[in-house]
Amino acid sequence: MRRRPKPAIVVIATLAPLAFLPISTRARQVADSVPATQPGAERGGHARPRALAFNPVDGLLYVALSTADEVAVVAPSTPPRLLATVAACRFPDALAALPDGGVLVACRFDPGLRRISRAKDGDFHVTSLAPGLLAGARGLALSRDGRLAYVASPALRGIAVVSLADGRVLQTLPTGISPRALRIVPVGAWRGQSAPLLIASAFIDHTVTLHPIGADGLLGGAIQTIRTEAPVLDLRVTGGALPALWLFTHEDRPISRARGPVEGLDSGVIRLNARGTAAGQAPLEDPGPGRRPFLNLGERTDPLIEPDATAVSARGVLAIAGAGSDNLLLAAPTDARLAAAVVVPVGANPSAVADLPDDRFVTADRLSDTLTFVAFHPAGARIESTLAVGTPERPSPAERGELLFYSRALVPNNVAEGPLSLYTCAACHDDGHIDGRRHPAKQNRFFSTTTTCRGLATTAPYLRLGNQANVDVFADNIVSTHAQGAERDLAHFDKYPVTLRLWAKNGWKAATLSPAAVRAALARYLERIPPEPSPFVAPGTRSLDAEQRRGLALFRESCAGCHQLVGDAAVGDHVPEATLEECLLAGQVALTSPGRYAVGTPVLGDGGNNPPSLRGVWDAAPYFSDGSARTIEEVIRRTDPGAPAVHAQENAARPSAFSAEGRAALLAFLRVL
């Protein structure tokens, strides 16, 4: 199967005016089992590159085009050339370079893995591996010999070890809620280290665990667990003169709004020095929460916000991508405090960075569909070129609202002075979802866990209080509650224009949105955020199985009063029985209602709390407004429809309201939503 060649544009950055060179490309799709998918309306024709892998064996750069369901293959020359785009799977999310050339792909919306390799005739072939591995993969690492893949699987709440020889899942090891970043510490990287280690972050649990890798490649239990206040966005291991683990995260302290504005949400780095691996000793020096040195990147004169991705060159140059500030920080190997680091602007929302030969780097600019190539040298850094790998233009309000959601530009007058913070919506709603923290209302009136923005359009009213009647009111509330300066000018502090940096046919340009346009754009994006497909549902499934159907019957009887089977909570349109199962599996049932209910969790508003939608509940832990339940099983165990407080913790001390078979059926049903 071949794709018709399409034009690619490279922008060469020099001292002369920008030159635009058309590049002829040969794009092929040769796959043994690749589904034909059409982008949903929310994709807008964009590719949204979000992962990179440079393979030094074949000299090629591989780019995960997440919402195009493709992997781009790029020759990272000067100028770079787009060689092909290869249909891989639904939403390629993580990549790892293979030792014999090519790349391994972890798929977020499809089960298993994909191997992309190049044949002698130049075509790229896709092979499916590990069909028994659940969808939803978020992180990927390879053993040194390339025999095994380590896959971060939120569905498994841990790491799957996969044989690349035969695709068998050899081991699953629980590591925490929503495992994400994986890094391998090779033998000898840290003093006294006799075996390799796998380091894994659990995004929602806010933990980082260190696991020994046995001679057979299988993982041992955690020999050290590091608990942080905020989710870890990325990890980086360094050896040599500076053996350490670097954690890229937000401030390692609770968030506060005691004075009104948000405090404690700046972006930065925690560096934990390695002290060796003597018997019985933890490999890293960890002073513990609140005592770890935190290097604040938001307080720089050129702030870097949301350090989503990092890379280190062969010579030790450190690169940090600021997804919320559209820039890349580069630091020499000897600059442990990043005091002399240089910062260069790149494309919109750089969500990945990869190192190339000769201290060159490339960013995957997710929200401008571009790759930015940057060269580092002792005197500084320069942008070499920008390569478009999708549709860079963002002309519509919804597209610009997406930029606002993921950018500090939404609140351009905010500062990081003193306790104040610079951040984006994604700091609390990563990928439009949740972060596992309890966030304060103004003046710290109460604390509650965040609820997801996925599928938000049909779940009004919003927030735990249910006091935001529709998405436009909600968008206005977001701006007014996160803009600083109310104490200086209450009438006007949140009425400001926003200037966005947008791609145009002849390069970057500035577009200014009025205060009203800012709110409208944010609202239009919020209502387009799609729900996340469940990894417990095979692609193409349109009906429940027998056990799930029994769970639906119990749910209808015991839970649907609050979590209603309607298409739109504000409308109350009950979904017809004939299409209910298909709509549930497609994320088209609201599973909430407009009321407030006192159910045994901390009451936040008059009469109780507004119930969250249960779409994607498999990935919504911790549960309840206080985060007091870690698993769906725990939620079911403390649910008693006949009790005065349906979800009170004390319900779990009494005999269950459901039989063992009923609990299993409810679990099976809830996991597929």
NUTINU-633095 format. One line per 4 residues: for each residue z, x, y of C-alpha. Coordinates in pm, whole numbers, plus 50000, padded with zeros to 5 digits. Layout:
// residues N
Z,X,Y ~ ...;
END
This chain:
// residues 673
50000,50000,50000 ~ 49894,50153,50332 ~ 49985,50067,50686 ~ 49720,50062,50954;
49767,50369,51175 ~ 49952,50297,51495 ~ 49979,50504,51811 ~ 50286,50711,51887;
50385,50845,52223 ~ 50553,51176,52291 ~ 50696,51258,52630 ~ 50705,51632,52693;
50977,51738,52934 ~ 50881,52038,53144 ~ 50920,52151,53501 ~ 50585,51987,53569;
50545,51608,53584 ~ 50591,51433,53252 ~ 50286,51442,53028 ~ 50216,51163,52780;
50028,51272,52470 ~ 49890,51022,52217 ~ 49959,51136,51862 ~ 49747,51017,51575;
49962,50920,51278 ~ 49903,50853,50916 ~ 50153,50595,50800 ~ 50179,50506,50432;
50399,50288,50217 ~ 50401,50379,49849 ~ 50693,50211,49679 ~ 50773,50098,49328;
50997,49811,49432 ~ 51024,49748,49804 ~ 51080,49391,49926 ~ 50847,49245,50184;
51062,49143,50477 ~ 50988,48991,50813 ~ 51212,49089,51104 ~ 51438,48805,51211;
51423,48670,51562 ~ 51726,48880,51656 ~ 51535,49201,51576 ~ 51286,49149,51858;
51030,49381,51701 ~ 51257,49682,51749 ~ 51323,49962,51496 ~ 51672,50065,51616;
51690,50418,51465 ~ 52047,50480,51354 ~ 52055,50771,51106 ~ 51888,51112,51083;
51848,51382,50820 ~ 51663,51709,50866 ~ 51557,51872,50540 ~ 51509,52250,50576;
51327,52265,50242 ~ 51026,52057,50350 ~ 51088,52105,50723 ~ 51079,51731,50791;
51303,51499,50989 ~ 51378,51160,50833 ~ 51479,50868,51056 ~ 51636,50541,50938;
51461,50262,51130 ~ 51730,50009,51053 ~ 51580,49682,51175 ~ 51226,49775,51073;
51342,49831,50711 ~ 51163,50165,50717 ~ 51221,50539,50723 ~ 51011,50740,50966;
50900,51090,50871 ~ 50867,51328,51165 ~ 50750,51687,51196 ~ 51009,51823,51444;
50767,52068,51603 ~ 50709,52106,51976 ~ 50579,51849,52043 ~ 50712,51643,51750;
50468,51441,51539 ~ 50525,51111,51363 ~ 50373,51164,51018 ~ 50451,50834,50846;
50671,50529,50829 ~ 50775,50434,50478 ~ 50905,50094,50367 ~ 51241,50174,50211;
51483,49881,50190 ~ 51649,49620,50404 ~ 51840,49799,50679 ~ 51848,50168,50585;
52184,50280,50721 ~ 52257,50636,50600 ~ 52046,50935,50496 ~ 52106,51263,50314;
51856,51547,50270 ~ 51778,51626,49905 ~ 51785,51989,49784 ~ 51424,51980,49658;
51284,51807,49966 ~ 51277,51444,50068 ~ 51570,51222,50150 ~ 51819,50985,49988;
51864,50647,50158 ~ 52167,50418,50150 ~ 52080,50054,50217 ~ 52306,49815,50402;
52141,49487,50300 ~ 52003,49584,49956 ~ 52181,49708,49645 ~ 52131,50061,49515;
51985,50372,49674 ~ 51631,50488,49749 ~ 51480,50832,49706 ~ 51184,50920,49930;
50975,51217,49818 ~ 50636,51357,49909 ~ 50362,51386,49649 ~ 50105,51665,49638;
49848,51439,49800 ~ 50076,51399,50102 ~ 50181,51042,50033 ~ 50549,50947,50046;
50687,50764,49742 ~ 51000,50549,49718 ~ 51206,50534,49398 ~ 51494,50290,49349;
51820,50425,49206 ~ 52156,50281,49101 ~ 52062,49910,49102 ~ 52420,49828,49003;
52560,49966,49328 ~ 52654,49684,49564 ~ 52479,49653,49897 ~ 52659,49733,50218;
52659,50115,50203 ~ 52766,50281,50528 ~ 52809,50654,50455 ~ 52641,50908,50227;
52700,51267,50114 ~ 52556,51483,49836 ~ 52716,51734,49604 ~ 52610,52093,49669;
52371,52095,49372 ~ 52226,51754,49463 ~ 52316,51597,49129 ~ 52561,51342,49268;
52573,51110,49566 ~ 52896,50994,49727 ~ 52850,50651,49883 ~ 53090,50484,50128;
53097,50120,50018 ~ 53287,49857,50220 ~ 53228,49608,49938 ~ 53419,49841,49700;
53666,49947,49969 ~ 53605,50300,49854 ~ 53364,50567,49740 ~ 53110,50529,49461;
52999,50845,49282 ~ 52639,50806,49165 ~ 52438,51026,48929 ~ 52096,51090,49082;
51961,51185,48740 ~ 51994,50839,48587 ~ 52136,50619,48866 ~ 52465,50548,48689;
52775,50477,48896 ~ 53013,50731,48746 ~ 53324,50648,48945 ~ 53458,50417,49213;
53762,50540,49403 ~ 53948,50311,49647 ~ 53999,50484,49983 ~ 54070,50201,50229;
53920,49910,50420 ~ 53564,49974,50541 ~ 53494,50336,50437 ~ 53246,50495,50672;
53200,50866,50748 ~ 53191,51118,50462 ~ 53199,51497,50484 ~ 53217,51765,50216;
53419,52082,50271 ~ 53244,52351,50061 ~ 53444,52610,49875 ~ 53556,52887,50107;
53515,52697,50433 ~ 53893,52692,50473 ~ 54130,52972,50381 ~ 54262,52964,50026;
54035,52679,49925 ~ 53945,52699,49557 ~ 53759,52368,49514 ~ 53537,52153,49736;
53685,51854,49914 ~ 53544,51517,50013 ~ 53678,51376,50339 ~ 53640,51001,50395;
53725,50779,50689 ~ 53831,50417,50646 ~ 53718,50252,50969 ~ 53941,49944,50960;
54244,50108,50799 ~ 54230,50389,51060 ~ 54280,50653,50791 ~ 54112,50975,50687;
54172,51090,50331 ~ 54104,51428,50166 ~ 54002,51428,49800 ~ 53949,51725,49566;
53611,51732,49391 ~ 53639,51831,49025 ~ 53403,52058,48834 ~ 53231,51742,48707;
53182,51617,49062 ~ 53430,51333,49027 ~ 53695,51270,49291 ~ 54069,51309,49265;
54325,51104,49450 ~ 54402,51177,49813 ~ 54592,51501,49868 ~ 54638,51421,50237;
54612,51102,50441 ~ 54582,51106,50818 ~ 54659,50779,50997 ~ 54525,50731,51347;
54584,50454,51597 ~ 54211,50389,51645 ~ 53915,50393,51406 ~ 53754,50732,51348;
53389,50715,51457 ~ 53276,51042,51299 ~ 53409,51356,51130 ~ 53306,51718,51154;
53418,52016,50946 ~ 53411,52370,51086 ~ 53493,52698,50915 ~ 53469,53064,51005;
53675,53160,51309 ~ 53776,52797,51372 ~ 53855,52629,51038 ~ 53936,52271,51128;
53862,51902,51088 ~ 53745,51729,51405 ~ 53808,51354,51440 ~ 53598,51171,51698;
53783,50859,51799 ~ 53964,50677,52079 ~ 54304,50768,52213 ~ 54565,50809,51942;
54804,50557,52094 ~ 54837,50179,52113 ~ 54623,49990,52361 ~ 54814,49839,52651;
54739,49595,52933 ~ 55088,49594,53076 ~ 54945,49662,53422 ~ 54635,49443,53373;
54346,49686,53307 ~ 54297,49833,52960 ~ 54481,50159,52891 ~ 54455,50382,52584;
54087,50332,52496 ~ 53929,50655,52620 ~ 53696,50848,52389 ~ 53778,51195,52264;
53844,51446,51991 ~ 54142,51529,51772 ~ 54118,51874,51614 ~ 54336,51942,51312;
54347,52307,51212 ~ 54314,52404,50847 ~ 54606,52603,50709 ~ 54482,52672,50359;
54527,52490,50032 ~ 54829,52647,49872 ~ 54971,52450,49582 ~ 55156,52142,49704;
55054,52197,50065 ~ 54837,51962,50268 ~ 54516,52139,50379 ~ 54546,52037,50746;
54817,52086,51005 ~ 54892,51734,51126 ~ 55164,51684,51389 ~ 55143,51310,51328;
55058,51004,51538 ~ 55128,51044,51908 ~ 55173,51420,51878 ~ 54820,51532,51796;
54632,51713,52074 ~ 54368,51479,52214 ~ 54073,51615,52409 ~ 53970,51331,52640;
53592,51319,52686 ~ 53611,51021,52921 ~ 53791,51219,53191 ~ 53510,51471,53231;
53303,51470,53551 ~ 53014,51381,53318 ~ 53204,51150,53081 ~ 53100,51104,52721;
53186,50758,52588 ~ 53185,50642,52223 ~ 53135,50972,52030 ~ 52958,50798,51745;
52788,51100,51588 ~ 52812,51478,51572 ~ 52626,51777,51434 ~ 52680,52152,51409;
52396,52405,51408 ~ 52373,52700,51170 ~ 52510,52920,51447 ~ 52801,52686,51514;
52684,52499,51824 ~ 52857,52161,51833 ~ 52667,51849,51943 ~ 52839,51516,52022;
52639,51200,52093 ~ 52785,50961,52349 ~ 52660,50623,52229 ~ 52820,50442,52523;
52711,50690,52791 ~ 52359,50774,52669 ~ 52417,51149,52665 ~ 52462,51449,52438;
52733,51713,52477 ~ 52662,52065,52352 ~ 52924,52337,52314 ~ 52906,52701,52205;
53093,52801,51886 ~ 53366,52980,52084 ~ 53430,52683,52317 ~ 53704,52509,52119;
53824,52315,52425 ~ 53467,52217,52524 ~ 53548,52352,52868 ~ 53202,52504,52919;
53012,52233,52733 ~ 52692,52101,52886 ~ 52587,51737,52888 ~ 52229,51613,52896;
52101,51253,52923 ~ 51913,51116,52621 ~ 51785,50771,52524 ~ 51981,50447,52504;
52276,50428,52266 ~ 52232,50757,52071 ~ 52384,50663,51736 ~ 52298,50974,51536;
52233,51342,51601 ~ 52091,51608,51369 ~ 52067,51983,51402 ~ 51729,52154,51377;
51646,52525,51346 ~ 51713,52759,51639 ~ 51994,52552,51795 ~ 51772,52252,51856;
51905,51900,51816 ~ 51760,51550,51802 ~ 51925,51217,51879 ~ 51838,50876,51736;
51843,50652,52043 ~ 51907,50317,51879 ~ 51848,50087,52175 ~ 51538,50258,52318;
51363,50316,51983 ~ 51325,50684,52070 ~ 51414,51030,51944 ~ 51520,51286,52204;
51471,51654,52120 ~ 51709,51895,52295 ~ 51724,52277,52293 ~ 52051,52463,52349;
52068,52814,52486 ~ 52350,53021,52640 ~ 52247,52927,52992 ~ 52256,52553,52920;
52037,52294,52751 ~ 51708,52122,52819 ~ 51524,51816,52691 ~ 51207,51923,52513;
51048,51586,52443 ~ 51101,51220,52365 ~ 50924,51051,52074 ~ 50892,50673,52047;
50944,50544,51692 ~ 50939,50172,51766 ~ 50912,49947,52069 ~ 51110,50115,52349;
51069,49849,52619 ~ 51355,49600,52669 ~ 51220,49337,52912 ~ 51410,49021,52810;
51762,48917,52915 ~ 51883,48930,52552 ~ 51750,49283,52506 ~ 51918,49396,52827;
52234,49217,52721 ~ 52236,49428,52406 ~ 52217,49741,52623 ~ 52509,49613,52831;
52721,49536,52524 ~ 52691,49893,52396 ~ 52705,50074,52731 ~ 52972,50165,52983;
52716,50040,53239 ~ 52859,49689,53194 ~ 53159,49796,53405 ~ 53009,50071,53625;
53298,50084,53871 ~ 53562,50153,53606 ~ 53727,50495,53596 ~ 53932,50696,53347;
54190,50814,53598 ~ 54549,50836,53479 ~ 54611,50580,53207 ~ 54290,50385,53277;
54003,50398,53029 ~ 53626,50402,53012 ~ 53485,50213,52714 ~ 53224,49966,52595;
53236,49630,52417 ~ 53162,49824,52099 ~ 53495,50006,52130 ~ 53657,49689,51996;
53351,49527,51837 ~ 53176,49807,51650 ~ 52830,49686,51548 ~ 52931,49351,51698;
53216,49321,51447 ~ 53584,49422,51451 ~ 53801,49734,51464 ~ 54116,49635,51273;
54346,49679,51574 ~ 54577,49434,51747 ~ 54460,49406,52106 ~ 54669,49288,52401;
54608,49001,52637 ~ 54661,49074,53005 ~ 55015,49190,53087 ~ 55060,49226,52708;
55148,48856,52680 ~ 55057,48871,52314 ~ 54867,49091,52071 ~ 54606,48975,51822;
54332,49118,51604 ~ 53975,49097,51727 ~ 53739,48841,51581 ~ 53377,48915,51502;
53086,48851,51736 ~ 52846,48812,51443 ~ 52697,48464,51425 ~ 52889,48377,51741;
52636,48128,51884 ~ 52750,47835,51670 ~ 53126,47898,51663 ~ 53244,47783,52009;
53503,47770,52151 ~ 53586,48141,52163 ~ 53885,48374,52139 ~ 54203,48306,51943;
54305,48062,52215 ~ 53980,47869,52189 ~ 53974,47856,52569 ~ 53615,47973,52625;
53404,47659,52593 ~ 53062,47816,52551 ~ 52890,48150,52538 ~ 52814,48164,52911;
53180,48106,52997 ~ 53271,48368,52738 ~ 53031,48626,52887 ~ 53181,48571,53232;
53528,48616,53082 ~ 53426,48947,52924 ~ 53314,49088,53257 ~ 53610,48960,53457;
53875,49073,53209 ~ 53737,49425,53163 ~ 53632,49518,53516 ~ 53896,49720,53698;
53996,49657,54059 ~ 54144,49306,54065 ~ 54449,49441,54247 ~ 54223,49566,54529;
53986,49270,54575 ~ 54059,48972,54355 ~ 53773,48765,54496 ~ 53498,49020,54443;
53608,49293,54199 ~ 53392,49157,53914 ~ 53091,49055,54126 ~ 52878,49368,54113;
52519,49457,54024 ~ 52445,49679,53725 ~ 52167,49935,53706 ~ 52018,50000,53363;
51797,50293,53264 ~ 51498,50144,53084 ~ 51189,50284,52919 ~ 50856,50206,53083;
50505,50315,52995 ~ 50529,50623,53213 ~ 50889,50721,53135 ~ 51236,50607,53229;
51294,50373,53521 ~ 51592,50200,53679 ~ 51632,49822,53677 ~ 51912,49653,53871;
52063,49325,53753 ~ 52249,49093,53988 ~ 52602,48983,53895 ~ 52463,48653,53767;
52188,48829,53570 ~ 52446,49060,53411 ~ 52640,48762,53275 ~ 52328,48578,53164;
52192,48882,52983 ~ 52521,48940,52801 ~ 52538,48573,52699 ~ 52182,48574,52566;
52256,48878,52353 ~ 52586,48743,52221 ~ 52420,48428,52094 ~ 52161,48636,51905;
52399,48859,51708 ~ 52326,48766,51345 ~ 52582,48728,51066 ~ 52603,49010,50811;
52461,48935,50464 ~ 52721,48950,50188 ~ 52678,49235,49936 ~ 52807,48996,49670;
52489,48788,49698 ~ 52169,48911,49535 ~ 51870,48913,49773 ~ 51683,48583,49758;
51974,48381,49614 ~ 51972,48022,49741 ~ 52241,47850,49535 ~ 52595,47915,49417;
52681,47996,49058 ~ 52921,47779,48859 ~ 53240,47961,48960 ~ 53141,47978,49326;
53062,47607,49316 ~ 53413,47536,49183 ~ 53544,47744,49472 ~ 53341,47536,49717;
53495,47218,49575 ~ 53846,47358,49625 ~ 53753,47481,49972 ~ 53618,47141,50071;
53938,46978,49952 ~ 54189,47226,50098 ~ 54032,47429,50378 ~ 53738,47245,50536;
53954,47049,50780 ~ 53988,47361,50998 ~ 53693,47565,50866 ~ 53441,47285,50881;
53109,47267,50695 ~ 52906,47212,51010 ~ 52606,47386,51154 ~ 52753,47417,51505;
53125,47383,51566 ~ 53076,47249,51918 ~ 52838,46980,51793 ~ 53012,46895,51466;
52686,46840,51278 ~ 52779,46832,50910 ~ 52534,47018,50690 ~ 52354,46787,50442;
52475,46822,50086 ~ 52124,46896,49961 ~ 52100,47215,50168 ~ 52467,47312,50195;
52469,47593,49940 ~ 52154,47753,50075 ~ 52287,47728,50431 ~ 52621,47881,50330;
52448,48179,50170 ~ 52221,48219,50474 ~ 52511,48222,50720 ~ 52406,47894,50877;
52738,47708,50843 ~ 52992,47755,51124 ~ 53307,47742,50906 ~ 53532,47682,51205;
53626,47396,51440 ~ 53718,47348,51807 ~ 54087,47267,51757 ~ 54406,47470,51760;
54629,47477,51456 ~ 54977,47610,51387 ~ 54937,47756,51039 ~ 55235,47992,51007;
55096,48292,51191 ~ 55213,48384,51544 ~ 55122,48099,51777 ~ 54925,48231,52074;
54834,47912,52261 ~ 54956,47557,52307 ~ 54951,47389,51968 ~ 54844,47696,51774;
54535,47915,51739 ~ 54166,47844,51711 ~ 54051,47919,51353 ~ 53805,48207,51312;
53476,48147,51139 ~ 53481,48250,50773 ~ 53123,48377,50775 ~ 53138,48735,50651;
53505,48694,50559 ~ 53459,48952,50281 ~ 53437,49214,50560 ~ 53683,49067,50812;
54013,49227,50705 ~ 54284,49247,50813 ~ 54328,48872,50818 ~ 54513,48632,51051;
54584,48688,51419 ~ 54858,48939,51339 ~ 54659,49125,51074 ~ 54931,49053,50820;
54703,49013,50513 ~ 54488,49300,50387 ~ 54286,49116,50123 ~ 54129,48777,50061;
54345,48756,49748 ~ 54654,48783,49967 ~ 54521,48513,50198 ~ 54466,48279,49904;
54807,48358,49755 ~ 54990,48256,50073 ~ 54772,47948,50138 ~ 54944,47619,50056;
54763,47309,50189 ~ 55074,47101,50125 ~ 55314,47325,50315 ~ 55419,47261,50677;
55267,47599,50768 ~ 54955,47643,50557 ~ 54932,48024,50581 ~ 55296,48126,50633;
55395,48450,50461 ~ 55687,48279,50288 ~ 55438,48063,50096 ~ 55367,48366,49878;
55728,48365,49755 ~ 55677,48023,49595 ~ 55454,47932,49299 ~ 55090,47936,49407;
54930,47616,49524 ~ 54625,47708,49314 ~ 54594,47795,48949 ~ 54475,48140,48845;
54132,47990,48777 ~ 54135,47818,49115 ~ 54226,48141,49296 ~ 53943,48324,49118;
53697,48048,49210 ~ 53803,48050,49576 ~ 53769,48428,49587 ~ 53421,48412,49433;
53317,48151,49691 ~ 53463,48324,49996 ~ 53308,48660,49908 ~ 52953,48523,49926;
52985,48368,50272;
END
